[in-house]
Each structure stands twice: as C-alpha cells, then as structure tokens.
Amino acid sequence: VETLMDLEVPPRAKYLRLIWSELHRIHSHLLWLGLLADSFGYENLFMQLWRCREDVLDVLEQTSGGRVILGVCQVGGVKKDIGPDDLARLPKVLDVLSRRFDELLPVLLTDYTVNQRLSGIGVVTPELARTSGAVGPLAKGAGVPLDLRLTKYGAYGDLDFEPVTETAGDCLARVRVRARELYQSLDLVRQAVKKIPDSPINLKIKGNPDGETTCRVEQPRGEVFYYLKGNGTKRLDRMRVRTPTFANIPALLAVLPGCELADVPVIVLSIDPCISCTER
C-alpha cells in the first residue's frame, strides 16, 4: 500500500495547500469558539469572533475562488495560484487578526463565568485519549501531542512548529488548545508566505488510479483518514473516510456517564461535533 504523500507534487503547490489548510484551521476554530461564546449567552463576543472568521473567509475567496468549499486541490498539485499581490497583502491581514485575537480571546480564557462553567467538566485523561483513539484538540487537551503535521507531509517539514497541548483534559483545556492553535496557524502562514518557492503548481497525471492508497492529514478537529482502491478505470472500487468526529465519539461516550445534565451540551460541544461527517 502506497500513500498519496508519495505522489510527486510541485513545491509551490505544497505551500499553497498549506496556506489554505491553515486558513481553514483558523476559520474552523473561530466558528467553534463563536458557538461556545453564544452557548454562554455572550452574543457580542460570538459576533466579534465570527466577524474575524468572515475576514478569513474573504481571504480564502480572494485567493482560491471559494469560501468553505475551495475545490482547488487536484492529483498532481492545485488548480489555482496565489498571485504576488495577494501574497503581499496576506501578512497584513494576519497582523490585524492577531490584534483582534489579543482583544477577544482573553475573554474566553480568563472570564470567571467561563472558567467556572468549563473547568473540571468532561475530563479526558491521557490514558483514555490513547485507548479510545481520540484525535485533535480532544487528545491535545489531555496532553497527548497527536498532530499529523509532525509527519512532515506537504510543506510542513520545511516549517518550525510544535504541537499545542494542555494537561487538564477538561472542556476549558480544549478551548485553550483551539485558541493557541489560532496563533500557531497565523505563524505557519507567515512562514509559508516567506518561503514559498517559484515552480509550476501542478503536474499532468495520465491514466486512471490502480491499486490501493491511504492518506492521513490533520484537520481542525483532528486526524482524517482516507482509503481508496482503484481498478484502472475512472470508477473506484472503494473509498472510505474516517473523520475526526467519528474518532472522538468513544472518548465522548466514556466521559458523559455521571456528569450533570446541564453539562451534557457543553461536553458534546467541546469535541466540535460534525454530524454530517460522522454519518459518512
């Protein structure tokens, strides 16, 4: 079994994929943090966080043509390039976002009400995280540094970063992981903009897929696993996707028994569930 990582991809395409991936991580975390604020009745904070998210979506639309669904990746590279003017503007947008994060995130991280509502709730221990197969902020919040970007796929091997972890394992720890990953993603995009090389953005791939292949990457919610089996025609024999929400359900089911009824929505929300992903 070979992996999709073995396919030849032009260097510039790897960096473009990384930039779009990290921008997606930012907008996904902002979406979740906004929903968390709304669940506590902090509607103004919810709107301000989503205002930041709109700025990220505007950048994605400007550079790729789409906001949430981009459709720019293809076998052998990407379909669209980011021009020099957009690359030059990107660090300025990131600086504005960083300043806004400095203003908004402390409300979630230091507010008394938020801390009382989240501390000690839905605790996932490192042992439970490992044995249940937890991924993403759920595992990182328990002190397990599970981040597929450390495998150095794509352009991640050229950049400097460390996985974000917390040790408490509770709902507040998962908030802190996502908040810190916002700054981490900003830094990764800045590094990528500085280092992005000049090269073609795609290679022509002839023929149809044959054999089996797997792919594992780090989505905002954690590891996503793809399995494909081709037969040499344009129709695949098999394709399966294991999403992060599906992987995190065992840990969620382990911490729900015995908790207060009022804490159930908060604990479920803390894994950032995507029902449509789970039903795959």
C-alpha positions as CSV (number, residue, x, y, z in Angstrom):
1,V,0.0,0.0,0.0
2,E,1.5,3.3,-1.1
3,T,0.3,6.7,0.3
4,L,-0.9,9.7,-1.5
5,M,2.1,11.5,0.1
6,D,4.4,9.6,-2.3
7,L,2.8,11.3,-5.4
8,E,5.0,14.0,-6.9
9,V,3.7,17.4,-6.2
10,P,5.4,20.7,-7.2
11,P,7.0,22.6,-4.3
12,R,4.8,25.7,-4.7
13,A,1.7,23.5,-4.7
14,K,2.7,22.1,-1.3
15,Y,3.0,25.6,0.1
16,L,-0.3,26.7,-1.4
17,R,-2.1,23.7,0.1
18,L,-0.5,24.5,3.5
19,I,-1.6,28.2,3.4
20,W,-5.2,27.2,2.6
21,S,-5.2,24.4,5.1
22,E,-4.1,26.7,7.9
23,L,-6.6,29.4,6.9
24,H,-9.2,26.8,7.1
25,R,-8.0,25.8,10.6
26,I,-8.4,29.4,11.7
27,H,-11.9,29.8,10.4
28,S,-13.0,26.5,11.8
29,H,-11.7,27.3,15.3
30,L,-13.3,30.7,15.2
31,L,-16.6,29.2,14.2
32,W,-16.4,26.8,17.2
33,L,-15.2,29.5,19.6
34,G,-18.1,31.7,18.5
35,L,-20.6,29.0,19.1
36,L,-19.1,28.4,22.5
37,A,-19.5,32.1,23.4
38,D,-23.1,32.0,22.1
39,S,-23.8,29.0,24.3
40,F,-23.0,31.1,27.3
41,G,-25.1,34.0,26.2
42,Y,-22.1,36.1,25.1
43,E,-23.7,37.2,21.9
44,N,-21.4,40.2,21.2
45,L,-18.3,38.0,21.6
46,F,-19.9,35.5,19.3
47,M,-20.5,38.1,16.6
48,Q,-16.9,39.6,17.0
49,L,-15.3,36.1,16.6
50,W,-17.4,35.4,13.6
51,R,-16.5,38.8,12.2
52,C,-12.9,37.7,12.3
53,R,-13.9,34.5,10.6
54,E,-15.5,36.5,7.8
55,D,-12.2,38.2,7.2
56,V,-10.5,34.8,6.9
57,L,-13.3,33.5,4.5
58,D,-12.8,36.7,2.4
59,V,-9.1,35.8,2.0
60,L,-10.0,32.2,1.0
61,E,-12.4,33.5,-1.5
62,Q,-10.0,36.0,-2.9
63,T,-7.1,33.5,-3.3
64,S,-9.0,30.3,-4.2
65,G,-12.4,31.3,-5.5
66,G,-14.3,29.6,-2.7
67,R,-15.0,30.3,1.0
68,V,-15.5,27.0,2.7
69,I,-15.5,24.6,-0.2
70,L,-12.5,25.5,-2.3
71,G,-12.1,22.8,-4.9
72,V,-8.6,23.8,-5.8
73,C,-6.7,20.6,-5.0
74,Q,-6.2,18.0,-7.6
75,V,-4.0,15.0,-8.2
76,G,-0.5,16.4,-9.0
77,G,-1.0,19.8,-7.4
78,V,-3.5,22.6,-7.3
79,K,-5.7,24.3,-9.9
80,K,-5.1,27.9,-8.9
81,D,-2.1,30.0,-7.7
82,I,-1.9,32.9,-5.3
83,G,-0.6,35.9,-7.0
84,P,2.2,38.2,-5.7
85,D,-0.2,41.0,-4.7
86,D,-2.4,38.7,-2.7
87,L,0.7,37.1,-1.0
88,A,2.0,40.6,-0.1
89,R,-1.4,41.5,1.4
90,L,-1.7,38.3,3.4
91,P,0.7,39.1,6.3
92,K,-1.1,42.4,6.8
93,V,-4.4,40.6,7.2
94,L,-2.8,38.2,9.6
95,D,-1.5,41.1,11.7
96,V,-5.0,42.5,12.0
97,L,-6.3,39.1,13.0
98,S,-3.6,38.7,15.6
99,R,-4.5,42.0,17.2
100,R,-8.2,41.1,17.3
101,F,-7.4,37.7,18.9
102,D,-5.4,39.6,21.6
103,E,-8.6,41.5,22.4
104,L,-11.2,38.8,22.2
105,L,-9.6,35.5,23.3
106,P,-8.7,36.6,26.9
107,V,-12.5,36.9,27.5
108,L,-12.9,33.2,26.9
109,L,-9.6,32.2,28.6
110,T,-9.8,34.3,31.8
111,D,-13.5,35.1,32.3
112,Y,-14.7,33.8,35.7
113,T,-18.1,32.5,34.4
114,V,-16.4,30.6,31.5
115,N,-13.8,29.1,33.8
116,Q,-16.5,28.0,36.4
117,R,-18.6,26.5,33.6
118,L,-15.8,24.6,31.9
119,S,-13.2,23.7,34.5
120,G,-13.2,20.1,35.6
121,I,-16.0,19.2,33.1
122,G,-15.7,16.3,30.6
123,V,-12.2,15.3,31.7
124,V,-10.4,13.1,29.3
125,T,-7.3,11.5,30.8
126,P,-4.2,10.8,28.7
127,E,-4.9,7.1,29.1
128,L,-8.5,7.4,27.9
129,A,-7.4,9.6,25.0
130,R,-4.9,6.9,23.8
131,T,-7.1,3.9,24.4
132,S,-10.2,5.4,22.8
133,G,-8.3,6.8,19.8
134,A,-9.1,10.4,20.4
135,V,-7.7,13.0,18.0
136,G,-7.3,16.7,17.6
137,P,-8.0,19.2,20.4
138,L,-9.7,16.4,22.4
139,A,-6.4,14.5,22.6
140,K,-4.2,17.6,22.8
141,G,-6.2,18.9,25.6
142,A,-5.4,15.7,27.5
143,G,-1.7,16.2,27.0
144,V,-1.3,13.8,24.0
145,P,0.8,15.6,21.3
146,L,-1.0,13.8,18.4
147,D,-0.7,16.1,15.4
148,L,-0.3,14.6,11.9
149,R,1.5,17.7,10.7
150,L,4.5,16.3,12.7
151,T,4.8,13.6,10.0
152,K,6.0,16.5,7.8
153,Y,3.6,15.8,4.9
154,G,3.4,18.5,2.3
155,A,5.4,21.6,3.2
156,Y,5.1,21.2,7.0
157,G,8.6,19.6,7.0
158,D,10.1,22.9,6.0
159,L,8.4,25.0,8.8
160,D,9.1,25.3,12.5
161,F,6.3,24.5,14.9
162,E,5.4,22.4,18.0
163,P,2.1,20.7,18.7
164,V,-0.2,22.7,21.1
165,T,-1.1,20.7,24.2
166,E,-2.8,21.3,27.6
167,T,-2.8,18.9,30.5
168,A,-6.1,19.4,32.3
169,G,-8.1,17.3,29.8
170,D,-11.3,19.2,30.6
171,C,-13.5,21.4,28.4
172,L,-11.5,24.5,29.3
173,A,-8.3,22.8,28.1
174,R,-9.9,22.2,24.7
175,V,-10.8,25.8,24.5
176,R,-7.2,26.8,25.3
177,V,-5.8,24.4,22.6
178,R,-8.0,25.9,19.9
179,A,-7.2,29.4,21.0
180,R,-3.5,28.8,20.9
181,E,-3.7,27.0,17.6
182,L,-5.1,30.2,16.1
183,Y,-1.8,31.9,16.8
184,Q,0.1,28.8,15.6
185,S,-1.7,28.9,12.3
186,L,-1.0,32.6,11.8
187,D,2.7,31.9,12.3
188,L,2.6,28.9,9.9
189,V,1.0,31.0,7.2
190,R,3.6,33.8,7.7
191,Q,6.4,31.3,7.4
192,A,4.9,29.8,4.3
193,V,4.5,33.2,2.6
194,K,8.2,34.0,3.2
195,K,9.4,30.6,2.0
196,I,7.0,29.8,-0.9
197,P,9.1,28.9,-3.9
198,D,8.6,29.6,-7.6
199,S,7.6,26.4,-9.5
200,P,4.7,25.0,-11.5
201,I,1.5,24.4,-9.5
202,N,0.5,21.1,-10.9
203,L,1.8,18.2,-12.9
204,K,-0.2,16.3,-15.6
205,I,-1.1,12.9,-14.4
206,K,-2.1,10.4,-17.0
207,G,-4.2,7.3,-16.7
208,N,-6.6,6.1,-14.0
209,P,-5.9,5.1,-10.4
210,D,-5.0,1.4,-9.8
211,G,-4.2,-0.3,-6.6
212,E,-4.7,1.0,-3.0
213,T,-3.7,4.1,-1.3
214,T,-4.2,5.8,2.1
215,C,-3.9,9.4,3.3
216,R,-3.8,10.9,6.8
217,V,-3.8,14.7,7.4
218,E,-4.5,17.0,10.4
219,Q,-7.9,18.7,10.1
220,P,-9.0,21.3,12.6
221,R,-10.9,18.6,14.5
222,G,-8.0,16.2,14.3
223,E,-6.8,13.3,12.1
224,V,-8.9,12.4,9.0
225,F,-8.1,9.1,7.2
226,Y,-8.9,8.4,3.6
227,Y,-8.7,4.9,2.0
228,L,-9.1,4.5,-1.8
229,K,-8.9,1.4,-4.0
230,G,-8.8,1.8,-7.8
231,N,-9.1,-0.7,-10.6
232,G,-7.5,1.2,-13.5
233,T,-10.8,2.8,-14.6
234,K,-12.4,6.1,-13.8
235,R,-14.6,4.4,-11.2
236,L,-13.1,3.5,-7.8
237,D,-13.8,0.1,-6.3
238,R,-13.9,1.5,-2.8
239,M,-13.5,4.8,-0.9
240,R,-13.8,5.2,2.9
241,V,-13.3,8.2,5.1
242,R,-12.8,8.2,8.9
243,T,-13.5,11.7,10.2
244,P,-12.3,13.2,13.5
245,T,-15.8,13.4,14.9
246,F,-16.2,9.7,14.4
247,A,-12.8,9.0,16.1
248,N,-13.7,11.2,19.1
249,I,-17.1,9.6,19.9
250,P,-15.7,6.7,22.0
251,A,-14.0,9.2,24.4
252,L,-17.1,11.4,24.5
253,L,-19.3,8.4,25.5
254,A,-16.8,7.5,28.2
255,V,-17.0,10.9,29.9
256,L,-20.7,11.5,29.7
257,P,-22.0,9.0,32.3
258,G,-22.2,10.5,35.7
259,C,-22.0,14.2,34.6
260,E,-24.6,16.8,35.4
261,L,-27.4,17.0,32.8
262,A,-26.7,20.7,32.3
263,D,-23.1,19.8,31.4
264,V,-24.0,17.4,28.6
265,P,-24.5,20.1,25.8
266,V,-21.2,21.7,26.8
267,I,-19.2,18.4,26.8
268,V,-20.7,17.4,23.4
269,L,-19.9,20.9,22.0
270,S,-16.3,20.7,23.3
271,I,-15.4,18.0,20.7
272,D,-16.7,20.2,17.9
273,P,-19.1,17.5,16.5
274,C,-20.0,17.4,12.8
275,I,-22.9,15.1,12.4
276,S,-22.7,15.0,8.6
277,C,-19.0,14.0,8.8
278,T,-19.9,11.2,11.3
279,E,-22.6,9.8,9.1
280,R,-20.0,9.0,6.4
